[in-house]
Amino acid sequence: MQEIYLKQQQAELLSYIFALCSDNPGERLIAELGAFELMRELEDSTLNLATEFYSALKNKTDSYTQGVY
C-alpha cells in the first residue's frame, strides 16, 4: 500500500515538473503551488530525485527554446 502511494506521489510530482517547464504562466503557477504542497509530504530521497530531474529537464527545455539542441 505504501509503495502505491509513493508511486502516486511521484507521478503527481512528475506532472508538476513538466508543467513548471511550460511556456504558459498559468500552468507554471499551478505547478509551483502543487509541487510545493506535495514536496512537503515527500521523503528526502524522492525529493532529491525530483529536484535533480527538474533541473535536468529545465536545462534541456531552456536549451531547446534557445535553439541549442
C-alpha positions as MATLAB code, in Angstrom:
seq = 'MQEIYLKQQQAELLSYIFALCSDNPGERLIAELGAFELMRELEDSTLNLATEFYSALKNKTDSYTQGVY';
ca = [
       0.000    0.000    0.000;
       2.827    2.380    0.919;
       4.544    1.665   -2.408;
       1.392    2.510   -4.372;
       1.010    5.795   -2.503;
       4.661    6.660   -3.182;
       4.226    5.912   -6.896;
       1.155    8.173   -6.973;
       3.118   10.977   -5.336;
       5.972   10.542   -7.776;
       3.599   10.609  -10.751;
       1.867   13.712   -9.437;
       5.180   15.460   -8.824;
       6.381   14.498  -12.295;
       3.316   16.137  -13.836;
       4.068   19.297  -11.838;
       7.681   19.223  -13.008;
       6.604   19.090  -16.649;
       4.160   21.951  -16.063;
       6.934   24.032  -14.463;
       8.718   23.935  -17.815;
       5.633   25.178  -19.662;
       5.511   28.423  -21.610;
       2.089   29.104  -20.090;
       2.409   31.264  -16.934;
      -0.872   29.928  -15.538;
       0.307   26.332  -15.817;
       3.615   27.220  -14.162;
       1.854   28.925  -11.238;
      -0.446   25.963  -10.636;
       2.532   23.614  -10.890;
       4.580   25.660   -8.435;
       1.786   25.654   -5.867;
       1.011   21.962   -6.353;
       4.647   20.912   -6.272;
       5.310   22.963   -3.152;
       2.415   21.340   -1.301;
       3.371   17.851   -2.434;
       7.069   18.293   -1.665;
       6.255   18.942    1.965;
       4.985   15.341    2.175;
       7.783   13.558    0.298;
      10.685   11.580    1.681;
      14.088   13.201    1.218;
      15.270   10.633   -1.320;
      12.213   11.162   -3.548;
      12.511   14.910   -3.200;
      16.194   14.820   -4.179;
      15.449   12.741   -7.273;
      12.632   15.089   -8.257;
      14.876   18.123   -7.833;
      17.589   16.552   -9.995;
      15.041   15.596  -12.647;
      13.522   19.070  -12.683;
      16.943   20.666  -13.037;
      17.899   18.431  -15.969;
      14.531   18.912  -17.668;
      14.643   22.679  -17.181;
      18.146   22.867  -18.693;
      17.018   20.862  -21.720;
      13.890   22.996  -22.084;
      15.909   26.219  -21.897;
      18.384   24.898  -24.476;
      15.573   23.841  -26.783;
      13.757   27.176  -26.571;
      17.033   28.988  -27.290;
      17.645   26.786  -30.335;
      20.622   24.943  -28.848;
      19.955   21.242  -29.279;
];
